[in-house]
């Protein structure tokens, strides 16, 4: 028996459900009532306080824990996870990030190694592109004393939770790509797993 450090259930475009659970040292997939390891050759080595974020981007499931290289699983095709960098075609995927969300057509990542206040996003509708300026991919360091990024919500707009700050991300396009607006200058979420999203409602 192992403690779960994050989980998620997702549907692919054939309406098949895929359920994943991350632990400190493995990722499991639920099939016919049985959990089987699907981490493949990926390294999973989190600590007691580390947790997994699972995010669906189209047919892809992106898994990250901020400790190891981020991973992906292509529903309907993959049998195990592989590193997200292995499918990068432009630029370099953030080496390690703790959290992610999908805002409009972008995979947005946060709490990046050596830049806990940074968010970085993929190319538009393309998680293989991570080169600044290519297909609108870019990064943004969030200013002020809000602390590290602990959660990113998904939807037409996104909310970035820092330890002491909540920021709204709006897609505006052009060279700017996203507009960042501080909604709460001194209140955020101390721990990322305290943030819960139900459609357009965020708690």
C-alpha positions in Angstrom: 0.0 0.0 0.0 1.3 3.4 -1.0 0.0 6.9 -0.4 -1.5 8.6 -3.4 0.2 11.9 -4.3 -2.2 13.0 -7.0 -4.7 11.4 -9.3 -7.0 12.1 -12.3 -9.6 10.6 -14.6 -9.8 11.6 -18.2 -11.8 10.8 -21.3 -10.3 10.5 -24.8 -12.1 11.3 -28.1 -13.7 7.8 -28.1 -15.1 8.4 -24.6 -12.7 5.9 -23.0 -11.8 6.7 -19.4 -8.2 6.7 -18.3 -7.5 6.9 -14.6 -4.0 7.6 -13.2 -2.5 7.8 -9.7 0.9 9.1 -8.8 2.9 8.1 -5.7 6.3 9.1 -4.5 8.0 6.7 -6.8 5.6 5.5 -9.5 2.6 6.2 -11.7 -0.3 3.7 -11.9 -3.1 3.3 -14.4 -6.4 1.7 -13.4 -7.6 -1.0 -15.8 -10.4 -3.4 -15.1 -10.1 -2.8 -11.4 -6.3 -3.3 -11.2 -3.6 -0.6 -10.9 -0.5 -1.3 -13.0 2.7 0.8 -13.2 2.9 2.9 -16.4 5.9 5.1 -15.5 8.0 3.2 -18.0 11.6 4.4 -18.1 10.7 7.7 -16.5 12.3 8.6 -13.2 9.8 9.2 -10.3 11.4 10.1 -7.0 9.3 12.6 -5.1 9.4 13.2 -1.4 6.7 12.9 1.3 5.4 16.5 0.6 5.6 16.4 -3.2 2.5 15.8 -5.3 1.6 15.0 -8.9 -0.4 17.3 -11.2 -2.2 15.5 -14.0 -3.5 17.8 -16.8 -5.3 16.8 -20.0 -4.3 18.6 -23.2 -6.3 17.1 -26.1 -5.4 13.4 -26.2 -2.3 14.0 -24.0 -2.1 13.6 -20.2 0.8 15.6 -18.8 2.1 14.6 -15.4 4.5 16.6 -13.3 5.7 16.7 -9.7 8.3 19.5 -9.7 11.0 17.0 -8.8 11.4 14.9 -12.0 11.2 15.7 -15.7 7.6 16.3 -16.8 6.0 13.3 -18.6 3.2 12.6 -21.0 0.8 9.8 -21.9 -1.0 9.8 -25.3 -4.4 8.2 -24.7 -5.2 5.5 -27.1 -1.6 5.1 -28.2 0.9 5.1 -25.3 1.4 2.1 -23.0 3.6 4.0 -20.6 4.6 7.6 -19.8 7.6 9.2 -21.6 9.3 12.5 -21.0 7.6 15.5 -22.5 11.0 16.7 -23.8 11.1 13.6 -26.0 8.4 15.1 -28.3 9.6 18.7 -28.3 10.2 20.0 -31.8 11.1 23.6 -31.0 12.7 24.9 -27.8 13.1 23.2 -24.5 10.3 22.1 -22.2 10.8 23.6 -18.7 13.1 21.0 -17.1 10.9 20.6 -14.0 7.6 22.2 -13.1 5.2 21.4 -10.4 1.8 22.5 -11.7 0.0 23.1 -15.1 -3.3 23.9 -16.6 -4.8 24.5 -20.1 -5.8 28.1 -20.8 -7.5 28.5 -24.2 -5.3 26.4 -26.5 -2.1 26.6 -24.4 -0.5 24.2 -21.9 0.5 26.6 -19.1 3.1 25.4 -16.6 4.2 27.0 -13.3 6.5 26.6 -10.3 9.5 25.9 -12.5 12.8 24.8 -11.2 14.9 27.8 -10.1 12.0 30.1 -10.9 9.2 29.3 -8.6 7.3 32.5 -9.6 7.5 31.8 -13.3 4.8 30.5 -15.7 5.7 29.2 -19.2 3.3 28.1 -21.9 3.5 26.0 -25.0 2.8 26.9 -28.6 -0.8 27.4 -29.5 -2.5 24.0 -29.6 1.0 22.4 -29.6 2.8 20.9 -26.6 5.8 20.1 -28.7 6.7 23.9 -29.1 8.4 25.7 -26.3 10.6 28.3 -28.1 9.9 31.9 -27.1 8.1 33.7 -30.0 7.3 30.5 -31.9 3.6 29.8 -32.2 3.0 32.3 -29.3 5.0 30.2 -26.8 6.7 32.3 -24.1 7.4 32.7 -20.3 6.5 35.3 -17.7 8.0 35.9 -14.3 5.3 37.1 -11.9 6.5 40.2 -10.0 6.1 41.0 -6.3 6.2 39.1 -3.1 3.3 36.6 -3.9 5.6 33.6 -3.4 5.8 30.5 -5.5 3.1 29.3 -8.0 1.1 26.5 -6.4 -1.8 26.0 -8.8 -3.1 26.9 -12.3 -6.7 26.5 -13.3 -8.0 25.7 -16.8 -10.5 27.3 -19.1 -11.1 30.3 -21.4 -9.3 32.3 -18.7 -6.9 31.0 -16.1 -6.2 31.7 -12.5 -2.7 31.4 -11.2 -2.5 30.9 -7.4 0.6 31.9 -5.6 1.1 31.5 -1.9 0.0 35.1 -1.2 -1.5 36.2 -4.5 -4.2 35.3 -7.1 -3.6 36.4 -10.8 -5.9 36.1 -13.7 -4.5 35.2 -17.1 -6.4 36.4 -20.2 -5.5 35.6 -23.7 -5.1 38.8 -25.8 -3.0 37.5 -28.7 -0.3 39.4 -30.6 3.1 39.9 -29.1 1.6 40.1 -25.6 -0.2 36.7 -25.8 -1.5 36.9 -22.2 -2.5 39.7 -19.9 -1.9 39.2 -16.2 -4.2 40.9 -13.7 -3.8 40.7 -9.9 -7.1 39.9 -8.4 -5.9 39.3 -4.8 -2.7 41.1 -3.8 -2.2 39.4 -0.5 -4.2 36.2 -0.4 -3.5 33.1 -2.3 -3.2 29.4 -1.5 -0.4 28.1 0.8 -0.7 24.6 -0.7 -1.6 23.8 -4.3 -3.9 20.9 -3.5 -6.2 23.2 -1.6 -7.3 24.7 -5.0 -10.3 22.9 -6.6 -12.0 23.7 -9.9 -15.5 22.7 -10.9 -16.1 23.9 -14.5 -15.9 27.7 -14.2 -16.0 27.8 -10.4 -12.8 27.8 -8.5 -12.6 27.2 -4.8 
